[in-house]
């Protein structure tokens, strides 16, 4: 514990979105935060990500809103169309908006903010296990052990630490993943649209605005693929696959014509991680390490930043251990509900089938009063009002 009895030494495991957001939120409250990252440098994986309206509000509350808006682009609508040319997904954000951003840009702006607040980031420091010693917990690394008043596990969906400390069961990998890459286009009709095309439930082709690069729009491309089929895709002639893409979505030509080889794409895999609880004693878990889910709702990063704010606010209110317990009580039910909803939607978009039942159900549903609004609320619920920044943070920001 630091000299001020209300301030704590905090160890955060992982320098991804969840870890850095948590480090920022706790450092703004005056706590001494050290982040342990297993890689030798910041290493975000993936193309673009969608931040929902409540995630934008959370980033504003975190104090990085201006940097985030500068690095991202607006997404005003999410539209999905099946091969039958029926619109089966239509999420109109109305007066608000979501925003697309590259993982690299988001990671860098969070890192910059964390460093500016005095957060210590230790690269090439994998944490082998967490050991609880009464009111403290020790991080065991190849370079030795270090004790903290609060330990935050934030090292992603594949983390083994939540199960090791009894907070979760081991995560499982979804059968379907997605190929991803980014392409710049000079002329694109859907400047603020996240668009998807579906060929049954076997094919899902998505393009999302991610950044502005001079006079061009950078699009993140996603193509659904069973993980077991990745090797076969790599062996398939690239021109055959390009014809499949254009057959499903002819207007994607400005992107597809830039594809020249398999090496332009990486395979993203997805996991389901179910937490028993989000905290126990001085150890808690945030982000995908706590509640990884399929990508159907586009909520991973949004929930991670909300976790960070909720934890920092609870610690300010109750202290390290009691605050972590309050955070778990407040967040567990909400994140589990999102997980269940996302898992239920997965076979609607990533499965073997012609999707007729899905197209009929979703297509007709959009014509029923109230259903389009329900779609919006399912992923873009009204922003939650975060707790106020504790007094030490306000003083720090004024340089006091």
C-alpha positions in Angstrom: 0.0 0.0 0.0 1.2 3.5 -0.8 1.7 6.1 2.0 -1.9 7.4 1.4 -4.1 4.6 2.8 -6.6 5.1 -0.1 -4.0 4.5 -2.8 -2.6 1.2 -3.8 0.1 -0.6 -5.7 -1.6 -2.3 -8.7 -0.2 -4.9 -11.0 -1.9 -5.3 -14.4 -1.2 -8.3 -16.6 -1.4 -7.6 -20.3 -1.0 -4.4 -22.3 -4.1 -4.9 -24.6 -7.2 -2.7 -24.6 -8.4 -4.0 -21.3 -5.1 -3.8 -19.5 -4.1 -0.3 -20.7 -7.6 1.1 -20.1 -7.6 -0.3 -16.6 -4.1 1.1 -16.0 -5.3 4.5 -17.1 -8.4 4.4 -15.0 -6.5 3.4 -11.8 -3.6 5.8 -12.5 -5.9 8.7 -12.9 -7.2 7.9 -9.4 -3.7 8.2 -8.0 -2.7 4.5 -7.7 0.8 3.3 -8.7 0.3 1.0 -11.7 2.7 -1.4 -13.3 1.7 -3.3 -16.5 3.4 -6.6 -17.3 3.4 -7.5 -21.0 4.7 -10.8 -22.3 5.7 -9.4 -25.7 8.9 -7.4 -26.2 6.8 -4.4 -27.5 3.2 -3.4 -28.0 1.8 -6.1 -30.2 -1.9 -5.7 -31.1 -3.3 -8.4 -33.3 -6.2 -7.9 -35.8 -7.5 -5.4 -38.2 -10.2 -2.9 -37.3 -12.6 -3.1 -34.4 -16.0 -1.4 -33.8 -16.5 0.7 -30.7 -20.2 1.0 -29.8 -21.7 4.3 -28.6 -21.4 3.3 -24.9 -17.8 2.4 -25.6 -17.2 5.9 -27.0 -18.7 7.3 -23.8 -16.4 5.1 -21.7 -13.3 6.3 -23.6 -14.4 9.9 -23.1 -14.7 9.2 -19.4 -11.3 7.6 -19.4 -9.9 10.8 -20.7 -8.8 9.7 -24.2 -11.9 10.8 -26.1 -10.2 13.4 -28.2 -7.3 11.1 -29.2 -9.8 8.3 -30.0 -11.9 10.5 -32.3 -8.8 11.7 -34.1 -7.7 8.1 -34.8 -11.1 6.6 -35.7 -13.9 7.1 -38.2 -17.7 7.2 -37.8 -19.9 4.2 -38.4 -23.5 5.3 -38.5 -25.1 2.1 -39.7 -24.5 -1.7 -39.7 -26.2 -3.4 -42.7 -26.2 -7.1 -43.5 -27.7 -8.5 -46.8 -28.1 -12.2 -47.7 -27.6 -13.7 -51.1 -31.3 -13.5 -51.7 -30.8 -9.7 -51.6 -32.9 -9.5 -48.4 -31.7 -7.1 -45.7 -31.6 -9.2 -42.6 -29.5 -6.9 -40.3 -30.1 -3.2 -40.1 -28.7 -1.3 -37.1 -29.2 2.4 -37.5 -27.4 4.3 -34.8 -29.7 7.3 -35.4 -28.4 10.5 -33.8 -25.5 8.7 -32.3 -22.7 6.7 -34.0 -20.3 3.9 -33.4 -16.7 4.3 -34.6 -14.3 2.1 -36.4 -10.6 2.1 -35.4 -7.5 0.0 -36.1 -6.3 -2.1 -33.1 -2.9 -0.6 -33.6 -4.2 3.0 -33.3 -6.3 2.2 -30.3 -3.4 0.5 -28.6 -1.0 3.3 -29.2 -3.3 6.1 -27.9 -4.0 4.1 -24.8 -0.3 3.4 -24.3 0.5 7.1 -24.7 -2.2 8.1 -22.1 -1.0 5.5 -19.7 2.7 6.5 -19.9 1.7 10.2 -19.5 0.0 9.3 -16.2 3.2 7.6 -14.9 2.1 3.9 -15.6 5.2 1.6 -15.7 5.1 -0.9 -18.6 7.4 -3.8 -18.4 7.8 -5.6 -21.7 9.1 -9.2 -22.1 7.6 -9.9 -18.7 5.3 -12.9 -18.9 3.4 -13.7 -15.7 3.6 -17.5 -15.0 1.1 -17.5 -12.2 -0.5 -15.4 -9.5 -0.2 -16.3 -5.8 -2.4 -14.8 -3.1 -0.7 -13.9 0.2 -3.5 -12.7 2.5 -4.4 -9.1 1.4 -1.9 -9.0 -1.4 -1.1 -11.1 -4.5 2.2 -11.8 -6.1 3.0 -12.0 -9.8 5.5 -14.8 -10.5 7.7 -13.9 -13.5 11.0 -15.3 -14.9 12.7 -12.3 -13.3 11.2 -12.9 -9.8 8.1 -12.3 -7.8 6.5 -9.0 -7.0 3.6 -8.3 -4.6 0.7 -5.9 -5.1 -2.3 -4.7 -3.2 -4.4 -5.4 -6.3 -3.7 -7.6 -9.3 -5.7 -7.2 -12.5 -5.7 -10.1 -15.0 -6.1 -8.6 -18.5 -4.1 -10.7 -20.8 -6.8 -11.7 -23.3 -9.1 -14.6 -24.2 -6.4 -17.2 -24.2 -5.3 -16.4 -20.7 -4.8 -19.4 -18.4 -4.5 -17.2 -15.3 -8.3 -16.8 -14.5 -8.6 -20.5 -14.3 -5.4 -20.8 -12.3 -6.7 -18.5 -9.6 -10.2 -20.0 -9.6 -12.0 -17.1 -11.2 -13.0 -18.9 -14.4 -13.1 -22.2 -16.3 -10.6 -22.7 -19.1 -11.7 -20.9 -22.3 -12.8 -22.9 -25.4 -12.1 -22.0 -29.0 -15.0 -21.5 -31.4 -15.0 -23.7 -34.5 -15.2 -20.7 -36.8 -12.8 -17.8 -37.1 -12.2 -15.1 -39.7 -9.6 -14.0 -42.2 -8.8 -10.3 -42.0 -6.8 -7.7 -43.8 -7.0 -3.9 -44.5 -7.2 -2.1 -47.8 -7.4 1.5 -48.8 -9.9 2.7 -51.4 -10.3 6.1 -53.0 -14.0 5.7 -53.9 -16.3 3.8 -51.7 -20.1 4.3 -51.5 -20.5 3.2 -47.8 -18.3 5.9 -46.2 -19.8 5.4 -42.8 -21.4 1.9 -43.2 -20.3 -1.4 -41.8 -21.6 -3.7 -44.5 -21.8 -7.5 -44.5 -22.9 -10.0 -47.2 -24.0 -13.5 -46.3 -24.1 -16.6 -48.4 -26.2 -18.8 -46.2 -24.5 -19.3 -42.8 -21.3 -20.6 -44.5 -20.2 -17.3 -46.0 -19.9 -13.9 -44.3 -18.0 -11.1 -46.0 -17.6 -7.8 -44.1 -16.1 -4.4 -44.8 -15.8 -1.8 -42.1 -14.4 1.8 -42.2 -11.4 1.9 -40.0 -9.3 5.0 -40.7 -8.7 7.9 -43.0 -5.4 7.7 -44.9 -4.9 11.0 -46.8 -7.7 11.0 -49.4 -8.5 7.3 -49.0 -10.7 5.3 -46.7 -9.1 2.3 -45.0 -11.5 -0.7 -44.8 -11.1 -3.7 -42.6 -12.1 -6.8 -44.5 -13.4 -10.0 -42.8 -14.2 -13.4 -44.2 -15.7 -16.1 -42.1 -13.9 -19.4 -42.2 -13.8 -22.6 -40.1 -10.5 -22.8 -38.3 -10.0 -26.3 -39.6 -10.3 -25.1 -43.2 -7.5 -22.6 -43.0 -4.9 -24.9 -44.5 -7.2 -25.7 -47.4 -7.8 -22.0 -48.0 -4.1 -21.4 -48.1 -3.7 -24.1 -50.7 -6.6 -22.8 -52.8 -5.7 -20.6 -55.8 -6.2 -17.0 -54.8 -8.1 -16.2 -58.0 -10.7 -18.9 -57.2 -11.3 -17.3 -53.9 -11.5 -13.8 -55.4 -14.2 -15.0 -57.8 -16.1 -16.4 -54.8 -15.9 -13.0 -53.1 -17.1 -11.1 -56.1 -19.9 -13.6 -56.8 -21.2 -12.8 -53.3 -20.6 -9.1 -53.4 -19.8 -7.6 -56.8 -19.5 -4.1 -55.5 -16.5 -5.1 -53.4 -14.3 -5.0 -56.6 -12.2 -2.0 -55.4 -11.1 -4.1 -52.4 -10.9 -7.6 -54.1 -8.8 -6.4 -57.0 -6.1 -5.5 -54.4 -5.8 -9.1 -53.2 -2.8 -10.7 -54.7 -1.8 -13.4 -52.2 -2.8 -15.4 -49.1 -0.1 -13.7 -47.1 -2.1 -10.5 -47.0 -4.5 -12.2 -44.6 -4.3 -13.5 -41.1 -6.7 -15.8 -39.3 -8.4 -14.6 -36.2 -9.8 -17.2 -33.8 -12.4 -16.6 -31.1 -12.9 -18.0 -27.7 -15.6 -18.3 -25.1 -14.3 -17.6 -21.6 -16.8 -17.9 -18.7 -16.0 -16.4 -15.4 -17.3 -17.8 -12.2 -16.8 -14.4 -10.7 -14.7 -11.4 -11.7 -12.8 -11.0 -8.4 -11.5 -13.0 -5.4 -9.6 -11.2 -2.7 -6.9 -9.0 -4.2 -7.2 -10.6 -7.7 -9.7 -9.5 -10.4 -10.1 -10.1 -14.1 -11.2 -7.7 -16.9 -11.8 -7.7 -20.6 -11.6 -10.9 -22.8 -9.7 -12.7 -20.1 -13.0 -12.5 -18.1 -15.7 -12.7 -20.8 -14.3 -13.5 -24.2 -17.1 -14.2 -26.7 -17.8 -14.7 -30.4 -17.6 -11.5 -32.5 -21.3 -11.3 -33.4 -22.1 -8.3 -31.2 -18.9 -6.3 -31.8 -18.7 -5.5 -28.0 -15.3 -6.8 -26.9 -13.4 -3.6 -26.6 -16.4 -1.6 -25.5 -17.0 -4.0 -22.5 -13.2 -3.9 -21.7 -13.2 -0.1 -21.2 -16.4 -0.3 -19.2 -14.8 -2.9 -17.0 -11.8 -0.6 -16.4 -14.0 2.3 -15.3 -16.2 0.1 -13.2 -13.2 -1.4 -11.4 -11.5 2.0 -10.8 -14.7 3.5 -9.5 -15.4 0.5 -7.1 -11.8 0.6 -5.8 -12.2 4.4 -5.1 -15.4 3.7 -3.2 -14.5 0.6 -1.2 -10.7 0.0 -1.4 -8.8 -2.7 -3.2 -10.3 -6.0 -2.0 -13.9 -4.8 -1.2 -13.8 -2.6 -4.4 -12.8 -5.6 -6.5 -15.7 -7.6 -5.0 -18.1 -4.7 -5.7 -16.9 -4.6 -9.3 -17.6 -8.3 -9.7 -21.1 -7.9 -8.3 -21.9 -5.0 -10.6 -20.4 -6.4 -13.8 -20.8 -10.2 -13.8 -24.5 -10.5 -14.7 -24.3 -8.0 -17.5 -21.2 -9.5 -19.2 -22.7 -13.0 -18.9 -25.9 -11.9 -20.6 -23.9 -10.4 -23.5 -21.9 -13.7 -23.8 -25.1 -15.8 -23.9 -26.6 -13.5 -26.5 -23.5 -13.6 -28.7 -23.2 -17.4 -28.4 -26.8 -17.8 -29.4 -26.3 -15.6 -32.5 -23.1 -17.5 -33.6 -24.9 -20.3 -35.5 -27.0 -17.7 -37.3 -23.9 -16.4 -39.1 -21.1 -19.0 -38.7 -22.3 -22.6 -39.3 -22.9 -25.1 -42.1 -26.2 -24.4 -43.7 -28.1 -22.4 -46.4 -29.4 -20.0 -43.9 -33.0 -19.9 -45.2 -34.5 -20.1 -41.7 -32.2 -17.2 -40.6 -33.0 -15.1 -43.6 -36.8 -15.6 -43.1 -36.7 -15.0 -39.4 -34.4 -11.9 -39.5 -35.8 -10.5 -42.7 -39.4 -10.7 -41.5 -38.4 -9.5 -38.1 -37.1 -6.2 -39.5 -40.6 -5.5 -40.8 -42.2 -5.9 -37.4 -42.7 -2.7 -35.3 -40.1 -2.5 -32.5 -37.7 -5.2 -33.8 -35.2 -2.8 -35.5 -35.1 -0.8 -32.3 -34.5 -4.0 -30.3 -31.6 -4.8 -32.7 -30.0 -1.4 -31.9 -30.5 -1.8 -28.2 -29.0 -5.3 -28.2 -25.5 -3.8 -29.0 -25.8 -0.1 -28.6 -27.7 0.3 -25.4 -27.8 3.8 -23.9 -24.3 4.8 -22.5 -23.9 3.9 -18.8 -23.0 6.9 -16.7 -19.5 6.1 -15.3 -18.6 7.0 -11.8 -16.9 10.3 -11.4 -13.1 10.4 -11.5 -11.9 10.3 -7.9 -10.4 13.5 -6.5 -6.7 12.5 -6.7 -7.1 12.2 -10.5 -8.6 15.6 -10.9 -5.6 17.0 -8.9 -3.1 15.1 -11.0 -4.6 16.4 -14.2 -4.2 20.0 -12.8 -0.6 19.2 -11.9 -1.2 19.5 -8.1 
